[in-house]
Amino acid sequence: MREFIDQLIVKNLDNPFLRDLSDSVHLPLDIAFTTDSYVVDPIFFPGGDIGTLCVNGTVNDLVVSGAEPQYLSLGLILEEGMDIAELEKILISIQQASQEAGVQITTGDTKVVRRGQADKIYINTAGIGRIIAKASLSKVQPGDKIIVTGTLGEHSLAVMLARGDFGLETEAKSDCAPLNFLLPFWEQGVFWMRDITRGGLATVLSELAERLPHALIVEEEKIPLSRAVLGATQLLGIDPLYLACEGRAVLVAPESVADSILNEIKKHALGQGAEIIGSINDKIGKPGELLLATASGGLRLLEPLTSELLPRIC
């Protein structure tokens, strides 16, 4: 996908706004803009559905770019014969999720394709927000801390088990939720945020490491994982560091305020599992490397996900 974007999309559509390849672009007049498409399979899963997913995914892309989400568009691509009751259930979810995230659906579009040319419903959203801060990677220094806002991988696990491919049963639910509660931390000194979606924590931090002149060290024993995710990934031989979330983020904060920010995150219902999991390091590793300090005492190089672990996760 990265090669596809670089060699085809950017090659033909290059401009200063697109070149940064961020999840949300900052435009003139203090406007942040983002868009995303959702093709999750199945469209209903424990803890949410494609409706809650499309709202929260778009809202979170704005939040982690330093913008307060305000307005969304809604594009529906419906397969001929889709059950109207299911569609209405999804629209109710969209309204409820929008109210929780403090945004409004202000415009949209609907298209219908022939039976067999889609999978019930695909959704495209675009979001607009008011810029309140900008990431400042140039200020990141050795010793600055890496914080995750909660346990990892519940969304991937919930979707995986909803498909029934592995014959497993757990009480795992998707972590799909809006991250608006993180907005105040921009004013408290956070340098950078990213929501942990496709590719999981390891991919997100690998991409961050590539942009820094220092290595990143993450401590395996401090990474928060639920019993359900830990058990299922051990049984299936899947690395939980590559599982997607839809209501979790990773932050880089100055060492001087990291503990206070962590304590504030933990006060929120969505941040009770938050932990400081690592730091920026100039003594171990090479610039651009992401290293995992394993429970056994060794170091493991983490790289971005190179194949689709679970297609159609969002």
VEXVEX-509224 format. One record per residue (C-alpha): residue in one letter; residue number from 1; x, y, z; chain. Coordinates in nm, 4 decimals, padded with zeros to 6 digits. Layout:
<rs>
R  type  seq        xx        yy        zz  mol
R     A  NUM         X         Y         Z    A
...
</rs>
This chain:
<rs>
R  type  seq        xx        yy        zz  mol
R     M    1   00.0000   00.0000   00.0000    A
R     R    2   00.2832   00.2427   00.0806    A
R     E    3   00.4432   00.1712  -00.2572    A
R     F    4   00.1054   00.2099  -00.4276    A
R     I    5   00.0508   00.5508  -00.2662    A
R     D    6   00.4037   00.6758  -00.3360    A
R     Q    7   00.4443   00.5414  -00.6889    A
R     L    8   00.0933   00.5956  -00.8226    A
R     I    9  -00.1152   00.8362  -00.6122    A
R     V   10   00.1499   01.0915  -00.5165    A
R     K   11   00.3236   01.0605  -00.8533    A
R     N   12   00.0103   01.1714  -01.0373    A
R     L   13  -00.1614   01.3961  -00.7823    A
R     D   14   00.1305   01.5541  -00.5976    A
R     N   15   00.0770   01.8874  -00.4231    A
R     P   16   00.2009   02.0419  -00.0947    A
R     F   17  -00.1098   01.9379   00.1003    A
R     L   18  -00.1088   01.5766  -00.0189    A
R     R   19   00.2661   01.5291   00.0133    A
R     D   20   00.2606   01.4954   00.3933    A
R     L   21   00.0360   01.1842   00.3635    A
R     S   22  -00.1234   01.2492   00.7023    A
R     D   23  -00.4580   01.1029   00.8083    A
R     S   24  -00.5939   01.4584   00.8250    A
R     V   25  -00.4632   01.7576   00.6347    A
R     H   26  -00.4387   02.1052   00.7873    A
R     L   27  -00.5790   02.3643   00.5461    A
R     P   28  -00.5861   02.7442   00.5548    A
R     L   29  -00.8376   02.9166   00.7868    A
R     D   30  -00.7564   02.6681   01.0686    A
R     I   31  -00.9518   02.3859   00.9060    A
R     A   32  -00.8560   02.0190   00.9264    A
R     F   33  -00.9972   01.7837   00.6641    A
R     T   34  -01.0019   01.4043   00.6403    A
R     T   35  -01.1798   01.1282   00.4505    A
R     D   36  -01.2090   00.7527   00.4884    A
R     S   37  -01.4007   00.4567   00.3471    A
R     Y   38  -01.5373   00.1598   00.5420    A
R     V   39  -01.5850  -00.1922   00.4081    A
R     V   40  -01.5742  -00.3933   00.7323    A
R     D   41  -01.6912  -00.7550   00.7177    A
R     P   42  -01.9226  -00.8369   00.8887    A
R     I   43  -02.1117  -00.5088   00.9121    A
R     F   44  -02.2301  -00.5948   01.2659    A
R     F   45  -01.9792  -00.7127   01.5262    A
R     P   46  -01.9567  -00.7244   01.9078    A
R     G   47  -01.9263  -00.3683   02.0347    A
R     G   48  -02.0363  -00.1873   01.7199    A
R     D   49  -02.1207  -00.1898   01.3521    A
R     I   50  -02.0134  -00.0180   01.0321    A
R     G   51  -02.2124   00.2885   01.1415    A
R     T   52  -02.0316   00.3467   01.4716    A
R     L   53  -01.7063   00.2625   01.2965    A
R     C   54  -01.7413   00.5215   01.0194    A
R     V   55  -01.8157   00.8030   01.2648    A
R     N   56  -01.5511   00.7183   01.5234    A
R     G   57  -01.2830   00.6402   01.2674    A
R     T   58  -01.3242   00.9795   01.1006    A
R     V   59  -01.3532   01.1683   01.4294    A
R     N   60  -01.0368   01.0044   01.5615    A
R     D   61  -00.8345   01.0954   01.2530    A
R     L   62  -00.9176   01.4598   01.3237    A
R     V   63  -00.8463   01.4395   01.6975    A
R     V   64  -00.4992   01.2905   01.6587    A
R     S   65  -00.4104   01.5539   01.3993    A
R     G   66  -00.4826   01.8265   01.6547    A
R     A   67  -00.8336   01.9241   01.5468    A
R     E   68  -01.1700   01.9421   01.7199    A
R     P   69  -01.4163   01.7418   01.5041    A
R     Q   70  -01.7250   01.9329   01.3929    A
R     Y   71  -01.8915   01.8139   01.0698    A
R     L   72  -01.9087   01.4907   00.8712    A
R     S   73  -02.0330   01.3863   00.5301    A
R     L   74  -02.1907   01.0464   00.4720    A
R     G   75  -02.1679   00.8540   00.1452    A
R     L   76  -02.3605   00.5240   00.1247    A
R     I   77  -02.2988   00.2589  -00.1415    A
R     L   78  -02.5782   00.0038  -00.1052    A
R     E   79  -02.6128  -00.3361  -00.2658    A
R     E   80  -02.9443  -00.4057  -00.4326    A
R     G   81  -03.1606  -00.6078  -00.1951    A
R     M   82  -03.0054  -00.4887   00.1299    A
R     D   83  -03.2420  -00.5346   00.4227    A
R     I   84  -03.4000  -00.1973   00.5116    A
R     A   85  -03.4157  -00.2919   00.8800    A
R     E   86  -03.0383  -00.3444   00.8825    A
R     L   87  -02.9842  -00.0131   00.7057    A
R     E   88  -03.1994   00.1706   00.9574    A
R     K   89  -03.0123   00.0071   01.2452    A
R     I   90  -02.6861   00.1343   01.0971    A
R     L   91  -02.8259   00.4860   01.0512    A
R     I   92  -02.9391   00.4889   01.4153    A
R     S   93  -02.5866   00.3861   01.5164    A
R     I   94  -02.4455   00.6702   01.3065    A
R     Q   95  -02.6710   00.9226   01.4774    A
R     Q   96  -02.5897   00.7950   01.8258    A
R     A   97  -02.2157   00.7884   01.7566    A
R     S   98  -02.2319   01.1412   01.6107    A
R     Q   99  -02.4047   01.2721   01.9207    A
R     E  100  -02.1471   01.1079   02.1472    A
R     A  101  -01.8601   01.2554   01.9450    A
R     G  102  -02.0198   01.6012   01.9197    A
R     V  103  -02.0355   01.6108   01.5396    A
R     Q  104  -02.3129   01.6565   01.2856    A
R     I  105  -02.3800   01.4772   00.9570    A
R     T  106  -02.4272   01.7751   00.7253    A
R     T  107  -02.4196   01.6348   00.3715    A
R     G  108  -02.4032   01.3042   00.1892    A
R     D  109  -02.4814   01.0863  -00.1084    A
R     T  110  -02.6382   00.7464  -00.1804    A
R     K  111  -02.5676   00.5070  -00.4650    A
R     V  112  -02.7104   00.1605  -00.5313    A
R     V  113  -02.5173  -00.1109  -00.7165    A
R     R  114  -02.6487  -00.4385  -00.8535    A
R     R  115  -02.6775  -00.7465  -00.6380    A
R     G  116  -02.3396  -00.9168  -00.6108    A
R     Q  117  -02.1411  -00.5998  -00.6880    A
R     A  118  -02.0980  -00.5021  -00.3211    A
R     D  119  -02.1326  -00.6627   00.0206    A
R     K  120  -02.4543  -00.5092   00.1583    A
R     I  121  -02.3081  -00.1656   00.2348    A
R     Y  122  -01.9909   00.0392   00.1995    A
R     I  123  -01.9621   00.3831   00.3613    A
R     N  124  -01.7431   00.6833   00.2837    A
R     T  125  -01.7124   00.9741   00.5238    A
R     A  126  -01.5294   01.3044   00.5205    A
R     G  127  -01.4708   01.5132   00.8309    A
R     I  128  -01.3969   01.8774   00.9026    A
R     G  129  -01.2610   02.0121   01.2290    A
R     R  130  -01.1149   02.3238   01.3867    A
R     I  131  -00.7363   02.3113   01.4278    A
R     I  132  -00.6260   02.3600   01.7878    A
R     A  133  -00.2682   02.2246   01.7678    A
R     K  134  -00.0097   02.0732   01.5376    A
R     A  135   00.2250   01.7815   01.5885    A
R     S  136   00.5805   01.8901   01.6744    A
R     L  137   00.8162   01.6021   01.6006    A
R     S  138   01.1072   01.8455   01.5815    A
R     K  139   01.0716   01.8965   01.9581    A
R     V  140   01.0936   01.5259   02.0467    A
R     Q  141   01.4016   01.4486   02.2577    A
R     P  142   01.5624   01.1371   02.4071    A
R     G  143   01.3777   01.0461   02.7256    A
R     D  144   01.0348   01.1551   02.6011    A
R     K  145   00.7711   00.8934   02.6742    A
R     I  146   00.5399   00.6798   02.4615    A
R     I  147   00.1870   00.6374   02.6025    A
R     V  148  -00.0905   00.4097   02.4815    A
R     T  149  -00.4424   00.4971   02.5908    A
R     G  150  -00.5700   00.1444   02.6548    A
R     T  151  -00.5526  -00.2258   02.5839    A
R     L  152  -00.4764  -00.3249   02.2272    A
R     G  153  -00.6395  -00.5402   01.9626    A
R     E  154  -01.0010  -00.5755   02.0779    A
R     H  155  -01.1412  -00.4448   01.7507    A
R     S  156  -00.9481  -00.6934   01.5380    A
R     L  157  -01.0402  -00.9788   01.7703    A
R     A  158  -01.4106  -00.8886   01.7775    A
R     V  159  -01.4324  -00.8718   01.3968    A
R     M  160  -01.2262  -01.1877   01.3553    A
R     L  161  -01.4498  -01.3878   01.5873    A
R     A  162  -01.7690  -01.2408   01.4390    A
R     R  163  -01.6682  -01.4013   01.1087    A
R     G  164  -01.6641  -01.7427   01.2749    A
R     D  165  -01.3477  -01.8472   01.0939    A
R     F  166  -01.1697  -01.9939   01.3952    A
R     G  167  -01.4471  -02.1515   01.6003    A
R     L  168  -01.3518  -01.9513   01.9100    A
R     E  169  -01.5858  -01.7823   02.1551    A
R     T  170  -01.4934  -01.4965   02.3881    A
R     E  171  -01.6635  -01.1949   02.5417    A
R     A  172  -01.4332  -00.9589   02.3512    A
R     K  173  -01.5943  -00.6432   02.2141    A
R     S  174  -01.4578  -00.3884   01.9709    A
R     D  175  -01.2874  -00.0895   02.1325    A
R     C  176  -01.4581   00.1367   01.8749    A
R     A  177  -01.5057   00.4776   02.0424    A
R     P  178  -01.4392   00.8502   01.9882    A
R     L  179  -01.1121   00.9917   02.1206    A
R     N  180  -01.2300   01.3499   02.1828    A
R     F  181  -01.1166   01.3238   02.5454    A
R     L  182  -00.7551   01.3416   02.4222    A
R     L  183  -00.7905   01.6939   02.2799    A
R     P  184  -00.6898   01.8774   02.6030    A
R     F  185  -00.3554   01.6961   02.6094    A
R     W  186  -00.2372   01.8928   02.3080    A
R     E  187  -00.2364   02.1988   02.5341    A
R     Q  188  -00.0469   02.0062   02.8030    A
R     G  189   00.2529   01.9521   02.5789    A
R     V  190   00.1922   01.6331   02.3797    A
R     F  191   00.4156   01.6368   02.0711    A
R     W  192   00.2391   01.3762   01.8563    A
R     M  193  -00.0651   01.1457   01.8485    A
R     R  194  -00.1861   00.8674   01.6228    A
R     D  195  -00.4853   00.6365   01.6422    A
R     I  196  -00.3879   00.2695   01.6311    A
R     T  197  -00.5731   00.1272   01.3317    A
R     R  198  -00.4605  -00.1028   01.0496    A
R     G  199  -00.1170  -00.2485   01.1130    A
R     G  200  -00.1497  -00.2047   01.4874    A
R     L  201   00.0869  -00.0441   01.7351    A
R     A  202   00.4019  -00.1845   01.5750    A
R     T  203   00.3258  -00.0345   01.2341    A
R     V  204   00.2242   00.3041   01.3765    A
R     L  205   00.5420   00.3314   01.5853    A
R     S  206   00.7605   00.2027   01.2992    A
R     E  207   00.6335   00.4856   01.0819    A
R     L  208   00.7025   00.7305   01.3648    A
R     A  209   01.0553   00.5963   01.4132    A
R     E  210   01.1333   00.6555   01.0455    A
R     R  211   01.0722   01.0264   01.1003    A
R     L  212   01.2953   01.0644   01.4080    A
R     P  213   01.6760   01.0853   01.4480    A
R     H  214   01.6628   00.8423   01.7421    A
R     A  215   01.5469   00.4884   01.8153    A
R     L  216   01.2211   00.4043   01.9905    A
R     I  217   01.2276   00.1469   02.2720    A
R     V  218   00.9032  -00.0256   02.3764    A
R     E  219   00.8866  -00.2551   02.6798    A
R     E  220   00.6904  -00.5740   02.6144    A
R     E  221   00.5830  -00.6202   02.9764    A
R     K  222   00.4239  -00.2742   02.9883    A
R     I  223   00.2059  -00.3126   02.6769    A
R     P  224  -00.1570  -00.3458   02.7976    A
R     L  225  -00.3416  -00.6493   02.6608    A
R     S  226  -00.6735  -00.7912   02.7747    A
R     R  227  -00.6964  -01.1561   02.8759    A
R     A  228  -00.9156  -01.2244   02.5720    A
R     V  229  -00.6640  -01.0785   02.3252    A
R     L  230  -00.3675  -01.2394   02.4973    A
R     G  231  -00.5330  -01.5822   02.5015    A
R     A  232  -00.6627  -01.5687   02.1437    A
R     T  233  -00.3366  -01.4432   01.9938    A
R     Q  234  -00.1310  -01.7054   02.1739    A
R     L  235  -00.3680  -01.9774   02.0544    A
R     L  236  -00.3705  -01.8534   01.6941    A
R     G  237  -00.0045  -01.7544   01.6745    A
R     I  238  -00.0819  -01.3885   01.5996    A
R     D  239   00.1324  -01.1001   01.7245    A
R     P  240  -00.1030  -00.8633   01.9130    A
R     L  241   00.1240  -00.5682   01.8318    A
R     Y  242  -00.0104  -00.5812   01.4752    A
R     L  243  -00.3806  -00.5960   01.5638    A
R     A  244  -00.5994  -00.2954   01.4844    A
R     C  245  -00.7918  -00.0830   01.7313    A
R     E  246  -01.0651   00.1741   01.6641    A
R     G  247  -01.0692   00.3558   01.9974    A
R     R  248  -00.7068   00.3637   02.1081    A
R     A  249  -00.4215   00.6048   02.0419    A
R     V  250  -00.0496   00.6313   02.1034    A
R     L  251   00.1043   00.9604   02.2221    A
R     V  252   00.4541   01.1009   02.2572    A
R     A  253   00.4803   01.3346   02.5561    A
R     P  254   00.7696   01.5208   02.7216    A
R     E  255   00.9289   01.3225   03.0027    A
R     S  256   00.8496   01.6044   03.2474    A
R     V  257   00.4713   01.5788   03.2047    A
R     A  258   00.4231   01.2172   03.0913    A
R     D  259   00.3184   01.0865   03.4336    A
R     S  260   00.0618   01.3624   03.4881    A
R     I  261  -00.0827   01.3115   03.1389    A
R     L  262  -00.1048   00.9364   03.2017    A
R     N  263  -00.2915   00.9955   03.5268    A
R     E  264  -00.5381   01.2254   03.3531    A
R     I  265  -00.5971   00.9731   03.0740    A
R     K  266  -00.6642   00.7005   03.3303    A
R     K  267  -00.9442   00.9107   03.4837    A
R     H  268  -01.1485   00.8738   03.1634    A
R     A  269  -01.3545   00.5598   03.1078    A
R     L  270  -01.1803   00.4980   02.7754    A
R     G  271  -00.8330   00.5424   02.9219    A
R     Q  272  -00.8369   00.3202   03.2282    A
R     G  273  -00.5952   00.0742   03.0680    A
R     A  274  -00.3467   00.3430   02.9616    A
R     E  275   00.0247   00.2869   03.0210    A
R     I  276   00.3645   00.4405   02.9498    A
R     I  277   00.5159   00.1665   02.7338    A
R     G  278   00.8477   00.3094   02.6208    A
R     S  279   01.0579   00.6085   02.5311    A
R     I  280   01.2759   00.7834   02.2751    A
R     N  281   01.6324   00.6528   02.3131    A
R     D  282   01.9683   00.7792   02.1849    A
R     K  283   02.1881   00.5147   02.3493    A
R     I  284   02.0432   00.1885   02.2134    A
R     G  285   01.9657   00.1078   01.8518    A
R     K  286   02.0032   00.3141   01.5378    A
R     P  287   01.8074   00.6201   01.4264    A
R     G  288   01.4758   00.5126   01.2752    A
R     E  289   01.4613   00.1764   01.4550    A
R     L  290   01.1720   00.0507   01.6667    A
R     L  291   01.2974  -00.1969   01.9275    A
R     L  292   01.0984  -00.4192   02.1614    A
R     A  293   01.2582  -00.4930   02.4978    A
R     T  294   01.1245  -00.8442   02.5451    A
R     A  295   01.0144  -01.0035   02.8704    A
R     S  296   01.3128  -01.2407   02.8442    A
R     G  297   01.5578  -00.9502   02.8448    A
R     G  298   01.6488  -00.9294   02.4782    A
R     L  299   01.5814  -00.6763   02.2032    A
R     R  300   01.3668  -00.7432   01.8975    A
R     L  301   01.3467  -00.5212   01.5904    A
R     L  302   00.9855  -00.4393   01.5007    A
R     E  303   00.8965  -00.3539   01.1422    A
R     P  304   00.5761  -00.2378   00.9706    A
R     L  305   00.3203  -00.5005   00.8776    A
R     T  306   00.4052  -00.6193   00.5256    A
R     S  307   00.0905  -00.8203   00.4505    A
R     E  308  -00.2761  -00.7855   00.5395    A
R     L  309  -00.3181  -00.9691   00.8693    A
R     L  310  -00.6963  -00.9443   00.8620    A
R     P  311  -00.8572  -00.7989   00.5461    A
R     R  312  -01.1601  -00.5678   00.5717    A
R     I  313  -01.1083  -00.4824   00.9360    A
R     C  314  -01.2497  -00.1309   00.8939    A
</rs>
